[in-house]
Amino acid sequence: MSGFLHRSVRSKSAVRWQHLLFVKGEMTISCDVELRGDGTYTATLFPLWSPADQVTETFTNPADAARWHARMAQRLQEAGWLLHGSGVVTTAA
């Protein structure tokens, strides 16, 4: 499960993360896991309508981060959120 979380050997500035985008009505939530430059994994649940309500957990084990990510995605879907998009992001805006 941690295959999508790795630092590129060729470019030290290339960070990859798994991103899921959920929608419910007019609201959108981003749920992602990112490999940080220090070797930790940051899992974030980010409600786009309320950035101050962001939830972030930091992990040293990629499997723990992936489990957190999967658990959050399952909880969102059980609460009626629809998965709108997903993928590995390789560049930040």
C-alpha positions in Angstrom: 0.0 0.0 0.0 2.9 2.4 0.5 4.1 2.1 -3.1 2.6 5.5 -4.0 4.5 7.1 -1.1 8.1 7.6 -2.1 10.7 10.3 -2.7 12.1 10.5 -6.1 15.8 9.5 -6.4 16.3 11.8 -9.4 14.8 15.0 -7.9 15.0 15.9 -4.2 12.2 18.4 -4.6 9.8 15.9 -6.1 7.4 14.8 -3.4 4.5 12.4 -4.2 1.3 11.9 -2.3 -2.0 10.0 -2.6 -4.9 12.4 -3.0 -8.7 11.7 -2.7 -11.3 14.3 -3.3 -14.8 13.9 -1.9 -18.0 15.9 -2.5 -21.3 16.2 -0.7 -23.7 18.7 -2.0 -21.7 22.0 -2.4 -19.0 20.9 0.0 -15.6 19.3 -0.9 -13.1 17.5 1.3 -9.5 16.6 0.4 -8.0 13.5 2.0 -4.4 12.8 1.3 -1.1 11.2 2.5 2.2 12.8 1.8 5.8 11.7 2.3 7.6 14.6 3.9 11.2 15.5 3.3 12.2 14.3 6.8 10.9 10.7 6.1 7.6 11.2 7.9 4.2 10.7 6.4 1.5 13.4 6.9 -2.1 12.4 6.5 -4.6 15.3 6.1 -8.3 15.7 6.0 -9.0 19.2 4.6 -12.5 20.6 4.3 -12.1 23.2 1.5 -15.0 25.3 2.9 -13.3 25.6 6.3 -9.5 25.4 6.2 -9.2 26.0 10.0 -10.9 22.6 10.6 -8.1 20.7 8.9 -7.1 17.5 10.7 -3.5 16.3 10.3 -1.7 13.2 11.7 2.0 12.5 11.3 3.3 8.9 11.0 6.8 7.4 10.8 5.5 4.2 9.3 4.0 4.3 5.8 1.6 1.4 6.5 0.1 3.3 9.5 -0.4 6.4 7.3 -2.0 4.3 4.6 -4.3 2.7 7.1 -5.3 6.1 8.4 -6.0 7.3 4.9 -8.1 4.3 4.1 -10.1 4.6 7.3 -10.9 8.3 6.7 -12.0 7.5 3.1 -14.2 4.7 4.4 -15.8 7.0 7.1 -16.4 9.7 4.6 -18.2 7.3 2.2 -20.2 5.8 5.0 -21.3 9.4 5.9 -22.6 9.9 2.3 -19.6 11.6 0.8 -18.9 10.7 -2.9 -15.4 10.1 -4.2 -15.0 12.6 -7.0 -11.4 12.0 -7.9 -8.2 10.3 -6.8 -4.7 9.9 -7.8 -1.0 10.4 -7.1 0.0 14.0 -7.2 3.6 14.7 -8.2 3.7 18.5 -8.3 2.3 21.1 -5.9 0.5 24.3 -6.9 
